[in-house]
Amino acid sequence: MTTASLLDGFLRALLPLRPRAVWAHGSLAGGDYQEGRSDLDLIAVLPDPLTLGTVRRIVALHRRQRGEPLAAKLHCGYLTPATLGDVDRAHLAWAHGRVTRRPVTPVTRRELHAFGRVLYGEAPAGLLPPVPERELADFVVRDQRDFWRPAVDKARLWRQDIWVDLGLLTFARATVTLREGRLMSKREALGELGALGAPAKVVEDITLRRYGNPAPAPTDWLARRAELTRAYLGPAIDALVTEYG
């Protein structure tokens, strides 16, 4: 199954819930999508408040897709017109094979306005309030200060690929957003990391794993990579927060 066929099947299954819109954000919208590696990040705007019956239908819809290739990477948040403007509200979402609740962050909202991909229905500009510059900047600083900086001190996390990748790429994207007021893809962020002084060997490692076919990494490299990443990222985040906080 290809990404296109998965999305077609998902949209057909969603239509009985009468969505006002279905949008893609993240790599699928931003031009950095890689089939089988990238997540499929979606937002669906449903017309009415979510009842228990609606939630059950959403869960059943996603569970029916579980056997399909790529389905595990499809994540979707469910909003309604009445809740679209609440930045702090935790909306129903299906992610990583289960139901959860999470907000649609100012970064995601800005992505949707800047380059969101309309899969069905109305465009983001017609439904989603714009994100003020100050609100975006405040969120980016808060995310670096309150989530990523404490995470740097948890050494066990940084032996995992996902923490190394997202920690460095999110920092690069945050830096560019705060300095220039724009969003960038993860691929663009990789190019920025060198200019920001990130360890070259770690940047090469991320690039190879995201865009190449690397062999399994030896244990001693995972430990060294974690050390290099944490030694760079802690002070770098502190400096960014001091400058823009």
N, C-alpha and C positions, 0 to 999 in steps of 0.2 A: 504494500500500500504506500502511495506517495503522500506527501503533505497535502497536496491539492485534494486528493480523494478523501483523506481523513477530514479535512475541513468541510468538504461538501456533505459528507455523511453527518457530521456534527450539526451543521446548519439545518439539514432536513429534519433531524431529530428534535431540534430546538424550536422549529416553526410552530408546532401546536401551542407553545407558550406565548405566542404572539409578540416576539421581541420588537421593541422600537428600533434597536440598533445592535449590531455586533461589530466590535472593533478589535484589531490586532495592534499591539504595541511591542516594545522590545525589539529583538533582532529580526523578527518576521516583518516588522514595519520599517525598521531602520536600515535594511539592506545588508545585514551581517548574518543572515540566517543560513545555517548549515544543516541539511536534513540528517536526522539521526543523532545529532549532537546538540543542537539548540533546542531550547524550550519553545513551545507555542503559547504565547501569552495573550489571552483574550479578555475582553470585557463584553458582557451582554447586558443591555438595558431592557428590563422587562416592564410591562405597562402598569402593573399593580403591585401593592405590597405583597411580600412573599409569605404566603400561608404555609402551614405545615404540609398541606397537600402539594403545594408547588415545590417545596424543598424535597419531598419524597420523589417527585417526578424528575427533578434535576439529578438527584443521586442515582436513580434508576437509569437515566440517560447515560451518565458517565460509566456506570458499571457495565452496561451493555457493550461499551467500547473497549473494555479492558483487554480483550484478546487481540485487538488490532495492533499491528506494528505502529510505532510512534505515539500511540494513545497515551502512554504513561507520561509523555512530555507535554500533553495538552493541559493547560491550566486556565481556568476561567473564573472571573469575578462576576457576581450578579448584583446589579444596581437597579434602582427604580428612579423615575423622574423626581420623586419627592426627596430622595436621599443623595442625589448626584452632587449637590453643592457642599455636603458635609465632609470636609477633608479628614477629620479625625474619626469618623464613623468606621467601625469594622463591618465590612459587608460580607455576606455569604460568598464563599469561594470553594471551588474544587481544585485541589492542588496536591500533587504527590500521592495520588490515589485515595484521597479522603476529603471529607467536608471540613472546612475550617472557616474562620472569619479573619479578615485582614482589611486594612484601609487601602484606598487607592491614593497613593502618595502624590504630593505635588510634582515629583519628577515624572511619574507615570502620566499624570494629567497634562503636564507640559509636552511630553512625548506625543500624546494623543492629538494635541492641538498642532504640534509642529510637523509630525509626519505619520500620524496614526493612519492605519489602513482600514478602510471601510469594507467589511465583508458582507454586511447586510444593513439596509435601512438608512437612517439619518447619519450625517457626519457629526463628529464631536463638537464642532463649532456651534451646531444648532441645539445642543443639549447640555454641554458641559461648560460650567463657568470658567473663564480664563484664570490663569495663575499669575498673581502679581509677582514682580521681581523679588520683592522683599520676602514674600512667603516662600518662594523657591529657595532663596539663599539661606533663610533661617532653617529650613528643613535640611538642607545639605550639610550645614554646619552641625546641626543637632545629631544627624545620623553618624557623622564622623566622630563626634565627641562622645555620644552616649552609647552607641552600638559598637562601632569598629575599634575605638581606642581601648575600651575595656577588654574586647576580644583579643587584642594583641598580647595581653598579659596571660592568656590561657594557652600555654605552650602546646598542649596536646592537640589543639585544633589545627595547628599549622603544618602538621604532617599530611594533611588531606589536601588533595588537588583543589577542591572547590574553595577552600578558605584562602589559599594562596592566590588563586585566580581572581576571585571576587574582591578580596581585600585590596589587591594592587590596582585592579581595573576600576573599582569604585572610587578609590582615592584619586586616580588620574582624572576620571570623569568629574568628580567633585571639584577638583582644582580648576579645571577648565570652565566649569559652570560658574564658579565664584569669580574667576578672573575676567571672563569674557561674556558671561550671561547666556551661554549656549550649551546645548546638549551634544554629545558625541557618541558614536557607536563603540562597542568593545574593541573592534579592530583598530579604530582611530586611537583609542586609549592606549593600546599597546605601543603605538608609535610615540605617544607622549611620555611614556614611562622613562625612556632613556634620557630625554631632556630634563626630567624631574629628578634624575639621579638614582633611579631604582637600580638594584644590582643586575648587571647585564646577563649573568648566567641564569638568573631567575626569569627574566623577561624572555630569554631564548627558550627556556623550558616551557613557559606558558604558550609561546607562539607555536612550538612544535606540537604540543599536545592538542591545541585548538585547531591547528590548520595542517598538521602533518600526520604521520603514522609512527609514533615513537614506540620503542621497546619499553617493557616494564622498568620502572626506575629502581635502582638498588637502594637498600635501606639506608646506607650511609649518605646517599644524596638527599633522600627525603629529610633526614635530620639536618643536614647542612643547609638545604633550601629553607627549612623552617627558621633556622637561626638567621640567615641572611634577610629573609622577609621581615621578621619581627624587629631586627636591629634597624632596618630602614624605616619601616612603616610607623613605629611608635613615635619617634621624633618628627617624622614628616607630618603626621596628623596633628601633633601638638603645635607645630609651627603654623599649619593651615588654620587651625581653630583660633590661635592667638591673633593671626592677621585678620580674620574675617568674623570672629565670634562677637 
